[in-house]
Amino acid sequence: MNVALYEGAMQVVPVLLIALFIESRTVDRSASRTKRRWANLQDRVFAVLGIVAFMVSMLVVAGIATAGRGPAAIIIATLSGCMGLLYTRIEQRFAWDHGQQHDDMPGAR
């Protein structure tokens, strides 16, 4: 049985959650209420997915749960979602740093 996906997730998911936490601490608090609410919702969804993915990975690696399509789908969806969110935040930061502020970005005027 191949548990490399689950072992990798146990290492990567905590790092992604830490990165999301650090990045969410730098969000501009002067943004509109709707934008802040949307960012908070995104952060909460990915935090919950990350915790679920980590727990599923732990159970599979420990031999309590069996590896299969369901657990693999949870892991892959979490990793894809977290990477997508980080990519979006990175793009927003680059655009903001270069003065290309848009309405959907923190700090936009």
Beta strands, then each sheet from edge to edge (+ up, - down):
end
